[in-house]
Amino acid sequence: MAALLDWEFALSGSPLIDVAHFLRYELSGSPLLEPHFSQGFQEAGGVLPPDWRQLSRIIDLSALVDTLVRAELPADVEKEIVELIHDTVKERDPQL
């Protein structure tokens, strides 16, 4: 075997989905990954629209809501996901 591919999260969609997952907990007031992530993304050929951060957070809402329907979701994770949804709707950094 030359390689192993994990297709669990593979899909055909906006690259902002991956951006959203990667930066889900990034704080604009004390960034850890930015601007390094977006620079690397663009240098590798990725295209980011002017409002990419807001768009990626909105796109991430579907993944967050999907997580809430899991049958055996621990209470602390549920609380965290609800807070992330709330913070996105309020257009603020995660308050976790």
Stockholm file with secondary structure:
# STOCKHOLM 1.0

chainA/1-96         MAALLDWEFALSGSPLIDVAHFLRYELSGSPLLEPHFSQGFQEAGGVLPPDWRQLSRIIDLSALVDTLVRAELPADVEKEIVELIHDTVKERDPQL
#=GR chainA/1-96 SS CCCCCCCTTCCSSCTHHHHHHHTTTCCSSSCSSTTHHHHHHHHTTCCCCTTHHHHHHHHHHHHHHHHHTCTTCCHHHHHHHHHHHHHHHTTCCCCC
#=GC SS_cons        CCCCCCCTTCCSSCTHHHHHHHTTTCCSSSCSSTTHHHHHHHHTTCCCCTTHHHHHHHHHHHHHHHHHTCTTCCHHHHHHHHHHHHHHHTTCCCCC
//
